[in-house]
Amino acid sequence: MDSNEFWMWLAPVIMLPVFFAMGWFAARIDMRTVLKQAKAIPEGFYKSLDALVEHKSGVAVRELAEVVDQQSDARQSTYELHLTLGKLYRQRGENDKAIALHQRLLESPDTIEERRDNVTFELGQDFQAAGLVDRAEQIFVGLQQGSKARAAREILLNIYQQDRDWQKAITLAEELSSGEQSYQFEIAQFFCELAQLALYQSEYNKAREHVFQALAVNRKCCRANMILGDVELKQENFQAAIDAYSAIEKQNYEYLSLIADRLYDAYDGLNKATDGLAVLIGYAQTFPQLDLISVIYEKSFPIYGEVKATETAIDLVRRKPTLTGTYRLLGVLQNSIDAKWRVDVDMMRSVVGLQMQKTVMYRCRHCHFKSQVFFWHCPACNKWETFTPNRIDV
């Protein structure tokens, strides 16, 4: 082995301690940096985090506000802390403090470009939470070209829905629609709102136009056919009303219970009351979960008499016993049983009725909000078409 080969083998061994020393030195520098940064974080910041974990938002706000004041005095960057503190203020309903904080932050020369969009977006939410919807709308409209454009449009959509400005809501929802998220259910419902308004104002052609627009967006929109049936019924176009109501069976049969009365009235308008009753009975037998017993008994009574009407109601309850069905059945039986039992039957019906008020309700499938009243638009989560069309045991 010559001298060159010897040094080639020896060099790595000699350099090994050097590499080790360099690694140790770098680690020491990193550790010192970490410790220095950790010491630079105010104690109040950790107290604020601890308070948030324990759901003590008041303490968290107070501690974080003190940190922001201290950091501002030291002329250090407090952008992220300001945003967090502003959200906490807004969450606690202290909207005036949130507004003042974000307005001060906007005045800072360091709040530029994307930071400015973020702060402005937070300020818009502050105004919205404070009930200053016009000012909030103005801010979100001004953010249409920035980094918060889509988020601003989504909040604007909620504002237009709250204001019942359905035309603006339709335009904005169409802009927001994309491959990732379609707003077809919402847009169809917006058209239905316009159709419902036109129906109330007896503008029947306008109502039809909006209904067809809703169905063009969402062909399975049951509400559109309900409104169309109502329009035709108002104008005594009874067969057209029957066709509109009957189309709901193919869209979503669960909504048939909402139009049972009106469907029967359309048949009655054609002097085909027995046919209408037969259709309702057929729905109840095919779809036992539909709440149709009361309507069927009420319409059967004048046509077939008390005995057959009662027999029909009993048969339907036996097919699918429920609290609702039992309550209806006890009401039907009150007039047909022996007088000495009527008080007891009335007592049992009262007990069942009280239980129904507690447990039988319409429920939002998205947020599980419960109500005795049916809503197309959930008042809790603001989702459309999420309420069960028949009351259920909850």
VEXVEXFI-402011 format. One record per residue (C-alpha): x, y, z; residue in three letters; residue number from 1. Coordinates in nm, 4 decimals. Example, Ala and Ser with C-alpha at 12.3 -4.5 7.8 and 13.67 -1.06 7.14 Angstrom:
px|py|pz|type|seq
1.2300|-0.4500|0.7800|ALA|1 $
1.3670|-0.1060|0.7140|SER|2 $
This chain:
px|py|pz|type|seq
0.0000|0.0000|0.0000|MET|1 $
0.1501|0.3353|-0.1046|ASP|2 $
0.1267|0.6561|0.0981|SER|3 $
-0.1660|0.7983|-0.1029|ASN|4 $
-0.3898|0.4979|-0.0355|GLU|5 $
-0.2883|0.5068|0.3316|PHE|6 $
-0.4037|0.8671|0.3724|TRP|7 $
-0.7296|0.7967|0.1849|MET|8 $
-0.8187|0.5364|0.4458|TRP|9 $
-0.6957|0.7424|0.7381|LEU|10 $
-0.8690|1.0717|0.6479|ALA|11 $
-1.2272|0.9656|0.7393|PRO|12 $
-1.1056|0.8362|1.0757|VAL|13 $
-0.9309|1.1655|1.1499|ILE|14 $
-1.2366|1.3738|1.0408|MET|15 $
-1.4863|1.1729|1.2452|LEU|16 $
-1.4268|1.3669|1.5723|PRO|17 $
-1.4514|1.6917|1.3743|VAL|18 $
-1.7924|1.5969|1.2320|PHE|19 $
-1.9085|1.4909|1.5769|PHE|20 $
-1.7962|1.8238|1.7276|ALA|21 $
-1.9753|2.0188|1.4522|MET|22 $
-2.3015|1.8258|1.5106|GLY|23 $
-2.2796|1.8797|1.8861|TRP|24 $
-2.2170|2.2511|1.8355|PHE|25 $
-2.5120|2.2869|1.5927|ALA|26 $
-2.7414|2.1082|1.8356|ALA|27 $
-2.6334|2.3378|2.1151|ARG|28 $
-2.7089|2.6435|1.8987|ILE|29 $
-3.0568|2.5095|1.8044|ASP|30 $
-3.1370|2.4283|2.1664|MET|31 $
-3.0319|2.7726|2.2806|ARG|32 $
-3.2518|2.9273|2.0106|THR|33 $
-3.5505|2.7189|2.1185|VAL|34 $
-3.4985|2.8075|2.4843|LEU|35 $
-3.4605|3.1726|2.3976|LYS|36 $
-3.7838|3.1714|2.1963|GLN|37 $
-3.9667|2.9852|2.4715|ALA|38 $
-3.8568|3.2410|2.7273|LYS|39 $
-3.9743|3.5187|2.4925|ALA|40 $
-4.3354|3.3908|2.4956|ILE|41 $
-4.5258|3.5712|2.7713|PRO|42 $
-4.6630|3.3685|3.0590|GLU|43 $
-5.0082|3.5119|2.9912|GLY|44 $
-5.0165|3.3327|2.6552|PHE|45 $
-4.9940|2.9948|2.8280|TYR|46 $
-5.2530|3.1016|3.0835|LYS|47 $
-5.4858|3.1955|2.8000|SER|48 $
-5.4416|2.8558|2.6331|LEU|49 $
-5.5024|2.6794|2.9632|ASP|50 $
-5.8215|2.8809|3.0181|ALA|51 $
-5.9457|2.7882|2.6686|LEU|52 $
-5.8876|2.4199|2.7399|VAL|53 $
-6.0963|2.4565|3.0547|GLU|54 $
-6.3679|2.6465|2.8627|HIS|55 $
-6.3081|2.9655|3.0616|LYS|56 $
-6.3374|3.2096|2.7737|SER|57 $
-6.3555|3.5133|3.0022|GLY|58 $
-6.0195|3.4345|3.1614|VAL|59 $
-5.8716|3.3521|2.8192|ALA|60 $
-5.9802|3.6874|2.6781|VAL|61 $
-5.8408|3.8793|2.9730|ARG|62 $
-5.5033|3.7045|2.9667|GLU|63 $
-5.4674|3.7287|2.5907|LEU|64 $
-5.5635|4.0980|2.5942|ALA|65 $
-5.2847|4.1638|2.8449|GLU|66 $
-5.0379|3.9794|2.6217|VAL|67 $
-5.1429|4.1877|2.3207|VAL|68 $
-5.0971|4.5088|2.5210|ASP|69 $
-4.7523|4.3995|2.6402|GLN|70 $
-4.6424|4.2972|2.2930|GLN|71 $
-4.7723|4.6213|2.1440|SER|72 $
-4.5721|4.8178|2.3997|ASP|73 $
-4.2641|4.6245|2.2985|ALA|74 $
-4.3441|4.6946|1.9279|ARG|75 $
-4.3477|4.3267|1.8444|GLN|76 $
-4.5701|4.1712|1.5772|SER|77 $
-4.9114|4.0885|1.7230|THR|78 $
-5.1021|4.0118|1.4033|TYR|79 $
-5.1963|3.6495|1.4892|GLU|80 $
-5.2717|3.7377|1.8521|LEU|81 $
-5.5042|4.0174|1.7387|HIS|82 $
-5.6972|3.7792|1.5130|LEU|83 $
-5.7339|3.5221|1.7890|THR|84 $
-5.8389|3.7797|2.0463|LEU|85 $
-6.0914|3.9282|1.8030|GLY|86 $
-6.2500|3.5863|1.7465|LYS|87 $
-6.2733|3.5327|2.1197|LEU|88 $
-6.4422|3.8704|2.1645|TYR|89 $
-6.6916|3.7859|1.8890|ARG|90 $
-6.7562|3.4400|2.0306|GLN|91 $
-6.8413|3.5963|2.3673|ARG|92 $
-7.0739|3.8518|2.2076|GLY|93 $
-6.8368|4.1429|2.2789|GLU|94 $
-6.8721|4.2643|1.9214|ASN|95 $
-6.7841|4.6274|1.9945|ASP|96 $
-6.4429|4.5206|2.1290|LYS|97 $
-6.3859|4.2931|1.8303|ALA|98 $
-6.4734|4.5734|1.5875|ILE|99 $
-6.2441|4.8238|1.7623|ALA|100 $
-5.9579|4.5731|1.7745|LEU|101 $
-5.9769|4.4829|1.4041|HIS|102 $
-6.0143|4.8473|1.2999|GLN|103 $
-5.6963|4.9345|1.4929|ARG|104 $
-5.5181|4.6451|1.3267|LEU|105 $
-5.6221|4.7709|0.9816|LEU|106 $
-5.4578|5.1055|1.0627|GLU|107 $
-5.1219|4.9359|1.1198|SER|108 $
-4.8706|4.9872|0.8353|PRO|109 $
-4.7759|4.6194|0.8688|ASP|110 $
-5.1269|4.5027|0.7744|THR|111 $
-5.0931|4.4685|0.3986|ILE|112 $
-5.1946|4.2326|0.1157|GLU|113 $
-5.3229|3.8970|0.2429|GLU|114 $
-5.3087|4.0103|0.6050|ARG|115 $
-5.5331|4.3039|0.5198|ARG|116 $
-5.7863|4.0720|0.3542|ASP|117 $
-5.7875|3.8460|0.6611|ASN|118 $
-5.8435|4.1330|0.9050|VAL|119 $
-6.1118|4.2886|0.6829|THR|120 $
-6.2871|3.9515|0.6635|PHE|121 $
-6.2870|3.9270|1.0433|GLU|122 $
-6.4215|4.2826|1.0684|LEU|123 $
-6.7072|4.1905|0.8346|GLY|124 $
-6.7983|3.9003|1.0610|GLN|125 $
-6.7870|4.1374|1.3597|ASP|126 $
-7.0402|4.3685|1.1950|PHE|127 $
-7.2612|4.0741|1.1001|GLN|128 $
-7.2564|3.9400|1.4562|ALA|129 $
-7.3414|4.2879|1.5850|ALA|130 $
-7.6468|4.3035|1.3582|GLY|131 $
-7.4944|4.5675|1.1286|LEU|132 $
-7.5733|4.3582|0.8214|VAL|133 $
-7.5492|4.6435|0.5694|ASP|134 $
-7.1932|4.7265|0.6758|ARG|135 $
-7.1021|4.3574|0.6768|ALA|136 $
-7.2427|4.3151|0.3263|GLU|137 $
-7.0438|4.6156|0.2044|GLN|138 $
-6.7209|4.4640|0.3406|ILE|139 $
-6.7798|4.1189|0.1930|PHE|140 $
-6.8685|4.2657|-0.1466|VAL|141 $
-6.5369|4.4497|-0.1356|GLY|142 $
-6.3483|4.1220|-0.0793|LEU|143 $
-6.4601|3.9615|-0.4074|GLN|144 $
-6.1154|3.9869|-0.5691|GLN|145 $
-5.8887|3.9001|-0.2761|GLY|146 $
-5.7697|3.5836|-0.1069|SER|147 $
-6.0924|3.5649|0.0971|LYS|148 $
-6.3210|3.5901|-0.2070|ALA|149 $
-6.4924|3.2514|-0.1788|ARG|150 $
-6.5313|3.2700|0.1987|ALA|151 $
-6.6783|3.6191|0.1609|ALA|152 $
-6.9261|3.4962|-0.1026|ARG|153 $
-7.0387|3.2124|0.1248|GLU|154 $
-7.1189|3.4579|0.4050|ILE|155 $
-7.2880|3.6918|0.1569|LEU|156 $
-7.5073|3.4008|0.0523|LEU|157 $
-7.6209|3.3584|0.4134|ASN|158 $
-7.6892|3.7325|0.4390|ILE|159 $
-7.9035|3.7301|0.1240|TYR|160 $
-8.1002|3.4355|0.2597|GLN|161 $
-8.1602|3.6149|0.5887|GLN|162 $
-8.2745|3.9235|0.3963|ASP|163 $
-8.4892|3.7012|0.1692|ARG|164 $
-8.3209|3.8584|-0.1319|ASP|165 $
-8.3644|3.5466|-0.3398|TRP|166 $
-8.2521|3.6880|-0.6751|GLN|167 $
-7.9144|3.7911|-0.5329|LYS|168 $
-7.8924|3.4555|-0.3538|ALA|169 $
-7.9531|3.2698|-0.6826|ILE|170 $
-7.6877|3.4698|-0.8673|THR|171 $
-7.4297|3.4205|-0.5942|LEU|172 $
-7.5052|3.0479|-0.5510|ALA|173 $
-7.4598|2.9978|-0.9256|GLU|174 $
-7.1188|3.1691|-0.9000|GLU|175 $
-7.0214|2.9478|-0.6065|LEU|176 $
-7.1297|2.6254|-0.7778|SER|177 $
-6.8359|2.4190|-0.8928|SER|178 $
-6.7321|2.0588|-0.9393|GLY|179 $
-6.6407|2.0362|-0.5720|GLU|180 $
-6.9676|2.1766|-0.4393|GLN|181 $
-7.2998|2.2116|-0.6153|SER|182 $
-7.5684|2.4436|-0.4848|TYR|183 $
-7.8501|2.2850|-0.6859|GLN|184 $
-8.0671|2.2111|-0.3798|PHE|185 $
-8.0273|2.5663|-0.2497|GLU|186 $
-8.0883|2.7311|-0.5872|ILE|187 $
-8.4027|2.5219|-0.6416|ALA|188 $
-8.5298|2.6269|-0.2988|GLN|189 $
-8.4581|2.9934|-0.3762|PHE|190 $
-8.6723|2.9632|-0.6896|PHE|191 $
-8.9410|2.7938|-0.4789|CYS|192 $
-8.9363|3.0886|-0.2383|GLU|193 $
-8.9971|3.3206|-0.5328|LEU|194 $
-9.2737|3.0907|-0.6590|ALA|195 $
-9.4374|3.0810|-0.3156|GLN|196 $
-9.4323|3.4602|-0.2964|LEU|197 $
-9.5871|3.4881|-0.6436|ALA|198 $
-9.8571|3.2392|-0.5415|LEU|199 $
-9.9441|3.4466|-0.2336|TYR|200 $
-9.9743|3.7492|-0.4597|GLN|201 $
-10.1958|3.5530|-0.7058|SER|202 $
-9.9359|3.5928|-0.9821|GLU|203 $
-9.9919|3.2408|-1.1094|TYR|204 $
-9.7952|3.2569|-1.4345|ASN|205 $
-9.4966|3.4012|-1.2519|LYS|206 $
-9.5254|3.1261|-0.9904|ALA|207 $
-9.5267|2.8597|-1.2638|ARG|208 $
-9.2181|3.0144|-1.4222|GLU|209 $
-9.0233|2.9956|-1.0969|HIS|210 $
-9.1418|2.6392|-1.0362|VAL|211 $
-9.0103|2.5273|-1.3752|PHE|212 $
-8.6814|2.7059|-1.3037|GLN|213 $
-8.6543|2.5133|-0.9761|ALA|214 $
-8.7237|2.1813|-1.1495|LEU|215 $
-8.4681|2.2635|-1.4193|ALA|216 $
-8.2029|2.2990|-1.1486|VAL|217 $
-8.3200|2.0031|-0.9393|ASN|218 $
-8.5725|1.7716|-1.1043|ARG|219 $
-8.6316|1.5965|-0.7705|LYS|220 $
-8.7444|1.9126|-0.5920|CYS|221 $
-9.0684|1.7996|-0.4242|CYS|222 $
-9.1505|2.1487|-0.3056|ARG|223 $
-9.1644|2.2731|-0.6648|ALA|224 $
-9.4357|2.0211|-0.7526|ASN|225 $
-9.6217|2.1034|-0.4316|MET|226 $
-9.6334|2.4715|-0.5280|ILE|227 $
-9.7264|2.3847|-0.8861|LEU|228 $
-10.0141|2.1727|-0.7571|GLY|229 $
-10.1270|2.4615|-0.5355|ASP|230 $
-10.1178|2.6996|-0.8329|VAL|231 $
-10.3305|2.4670|-1.0452|GLU|232 $
-10.5701|2.4005|-0.7576|LEU|233 $
-10.6188|2.7749|-0.7044|LYS|234 $
-10.7098|2.8119|-1.0706|GLN|235 $
-10.9328|2.5034|-1.0575|GLU|236 $
-10.7144|2.3148|-1.3042|ASN|237 $
-10.7843|2.0027|-1.1027|PHE|238 $
-10.6273|1.7411|-1.3312|GLN|239 $
-10.3104|1.9471|-1.3625|ALA|240 $
-10.3027|1.9761|-0.9826|ALA|241 $
-10.3396|1.5977|-0.9488|ILE|242 $
-10.0547|1.5438|-1.1955|ASP|243 $
-9.8270|1.7821|-1.0044|ALA|244 $
-9.9035|1.6321|-0.6636|TYR|245 $
-9.8787|1.2740|-0.7933|SER|246 $
-9.5298|1.3419|-0.9357|ALA|247 $
-9.4028|1.3699|-0.5788|ILE|248 $
-9.4331|0.9931|-0.5335|GLU|249 $
-9.1484|0.9391|-0.7819|LYS|250 $
-8.9409|1.2268|-0.6446|GLN|251 $
-8.9638|1.1351|-0.2749|ASN|252 $
-9.2762|0.9591|-0.1485|TYR|253 $
-9.2112|1.0738|0.2110|GLU|254 $
-9.3452|1.4189|0.1198|TYR|255 $
-9.6865|1.2838|0.0159|LEU|256 $
-9.8237|1.3348|0.3665|SER|257 $
-9.7723|1.7119|0.3252|LEU|258 $
-10.0121|1.7322|0.0288|ILE|259 $
-10.2666|1.4603|0.1118|ALA|260 $
-10.5500|1.7054|0.1866|ASP|261 $
-10.4939|1.9068|-0.1285|ARG|262 $
-10.4609|1.5980|-0.3486|LEU|263 $
-10.7990|1.4806|-0.2244|TYR|264 $
-10.9476|1.8260|-0.2884|ASP|265 $
-10.8245|1.8130|-0.6490|ALA|266 $
-10.9993|1.4773|-0.7022|TYR|267 $
-11.3077|1.6154|-0.5303|ASP|268 $
-11.3027|1.9088|-0.7715|GLY|269 $
-11.3403|1.6580|-1.0557|LEU|270 $
-11.6271|1.4869|-0.8657|ASN|271 $
-11.3976|1.1876|-0.8080|LYS|272 $
-11.3774|1.1966|-0.4289|ALA|273 $
-11.3839|0.8161|-0.3995|THR|274 $
-11.0888|0.7920|-0.6406|ASP|275 $
-10.8978|1.0458|-0.4355|GLY|276 $
-10.9672|0.8551|-0.1160|LEU|277 $
-10.8572|0.5293|-0.2791|ALA|278 $
-10.5287|0.6935|-0.3808|VAL|279 $
-10.4643|0.8088|-0.0227|LEU|280 $
-10.5461|0.4659|0.1192|ILE|281 $
-10.3131|0.3109|-0.1386|GLY|282 $
-10.0318|0.5457|-0.0315|TYR|283 $
-10.0904|0.4595|0.3362|ALA|284 $
-10.0810|0.0861|0.2647|GLN|285 $
-9.7736|0.1083|0.0428|THR|286 $
-9.5862|0.3523|0.2646|PHE|287 $
-9.6963|0.2853|0.6272|PRO|288 $
-9.4638|0.5538|0.7664|GLN|289 $
-9.6749|0.8305|0.6102|LEU|290 $
-9.8968|1.0186|0.8552|ASP|291 $
-10.2241|0.9878|0.6622|LEU|292 $
-10.4666|0.8295|0.9102|ILE|293 $
-10.6422|1.1513|1.0160|SER|294 $
-10.6917|1.2691|0.6567|VAL|295 $
-10.8192|0.9305|0.5449|ILE|296 $
-11.0652|0.9020|0.8361|TYR|297 $
-11.1886|1.2590|0.7846|GLU|298 $
-11.2496|1.2028|0.4117|LYS|299 $
-11.3913|0.8504|0.4570|SER|300 $
-11.6561|0.9569|0.7084|PHE|301 $
-11.8874|1.1522|0.4717|PRO|302 $
-11.8388|0.9010|0.1885|ILE|303 $
-11.8621|0.5625|0.3591|TYR|304 $
-11.9980|0.6424|0.7030|GLY|305 $
-11.8565|0.6063|1.0529|GLU|306 $
-11.8278|0.2272|1.0651|VAL|307 $
-11.6216|0.1804|0.7488|LYS|308 $
-11.4141|0.4914|0.8214|ALA|309 $
-11.3277|0.3487|1.1639|THR|310 $
-11.2435|0.0062|1.0180|GLU|311 $
-11.0109|0.1676|0.7632|THR|312 $
-10.8312|0.3687|1.0327|ALA|313 $
-10.7899|0.0610|1.2562|ILE|314 $
-10.6474|-0.1427|0.9663|ASP|315 $
-10.3897|0.1258|0.8861|LEU|316 $
-10.2764|0.1550|1.2492|VAL|317 $
-10.2371|-0.2217|1.2778|ARG|318 $
-10.0095|-0.2239|0.9741|ARG|319 $
-9.7595|0.0063|1.1503|LYS|320 $
-9.8406|0.0900|1.5145|PRO|321 $
-9.6975|0.4264|1.6214|THR|322 $
-9.7700|0.6852|1.8875|LEU|323 $
-9.9198|0.9118|1.6231|THR|324 $
-10.1365|0.6355|1.4830|GLY|325 $
-10.2494|0.5283|1.8299|THR|326 $
-10.3433|0.8856|1.9163|TYR|327 $
-10.5486|0.9189|1.5981|ARG|328 $
-10.7124|0.5804|1.6525|LEU|329 $
-10.8161|0.6574|2.0101|LEU|330 $
-10.9798|0.9755|1.8817|GLY|331 $
-11.1671|0.7764|1.6200|VAL|332 $
-11.2814|0.5161|1.8729|LEU|333 $
-11.4130|0.7683|2.1255|GLN|334 $
-11.7464|0.8038|1.9491|ASN|335 $
-11.7991|0.4360|1.8739|SER|336 $
-11.7318|0.2602|2.2072|ILE|337 $
-11.9573|0.2139|2.5067|ASP|338 $
-12.0205|0.5365|2.6975|ALA|339 $
-11.8791|0.3968|3.0233|LYS|340 $
-11.5378|0.3538|2.8588|TRP|341 $
-11.5184|0.6941|2.6911|ARG|342 $
-11.3672|0.8686|2.9944|VAL|343 $
-11.0910|0.6079|3.0141|ASP|344 $
-11.0250|0.6270|2.6414|VAL|345 $
-11.0090|1.0059|2.6651|ASP|346 $
-10.7601|0.9750|2.9516|MET|347 $
-10.5421|0.7329|2.7529|MET|348 $
-10.5538|0.9625|2.4511|ARG|349 $
-10.4432|1.2561|2.6672|SER|350 $
-10.1463|1.0558|2.7992|VAL|351 $
-10.0453|0.9519|2.4474|VAL|352 $
-10.0880|1.3120|2.3291|GLY|353 $
-9.8578|1.4456|2.6016|LEU|354 $
-9.5969|1.1853|2.5115|GLN|355 $
-9.6259|1.2803|2.1448|MET|356 $
-9.5551|1.6444|2.2247|GLN|357 $
-9.2309|1.5386|2.3912|LYS|358 $
-9.1067|1.2725|2.1537|THR|359 $
-9.2848|1.2919|1.8157|VAL|360 $
-9.1451|1.5776|1.6102|MET|361 $
-8.9966|1.6826|1.2812|TYR|362 $
-8.6176|1.6622|1.2983|ARG|363 $
-8.3344|1.8056|1.0962|CYS|364 $
-8.1237|1.5227|0.9567|ARG|365 $
-7.8152|1.7460|0.9551|HIS|366 $
-7.8049|1.9031|1.3031|CYS|367 $
-8.0895|1.7060|1.4724|HIS|368 $
-8.2825|2.0223|1.5603|PHE|369 $
-8.6360|1.9190|1.6646|LYS|370 $
-8.9620|2.1037|1.6075|SER|371 $
-9.3368|2.0519|1.6094|GLN|372 $
-9.3447|2.2639|1.2907|VAL|373 $
-9.2097|2.1563|0.9515|PHE|374 $
-8.9407|2.3780|0.7953|PHE|375 $
-8.7900|2.3721|0.4483|TRP|376 $
-8.4984|2.5763|0.5843|HIS|377 $
-8.3602|2.4583|0.9191|CYS|378 $
-8.3497|2.7567|1.1590|PRO|379 $
-8.0606|2.5993|1.3509|ALA|380 $
-7.8058|2.4973|1.0863|CYS|381 $
-7.9471|2.6900|0.7853|ASN|382 $
-7.9537|2.3794|0.5661|LYS|383 $
-8.2288|2.3232|0.3102|TRP|384 $
-8.4462|2.0104|0.2691|GLU|385 $
-8.3081|1.8450|0.5813|THR|386 $
-8.6297|1.8173|0.7874|PHE|387 $
-8.8074|1.4837|0.8013|THR|388 $
-9.1374|1.5309|0.6124|PRO|389 $
-9.3153|1.3084|0.8638|ASN|390 $
-9.2932|1.3464|1.2395|ARG|391 $
-9.0872|1.0718|1.3983|ILE|392 $
-9.0132|0.9412|1.7477|ASP|393 $
-8.7025|1.1232|1.8688|VAL|394 $
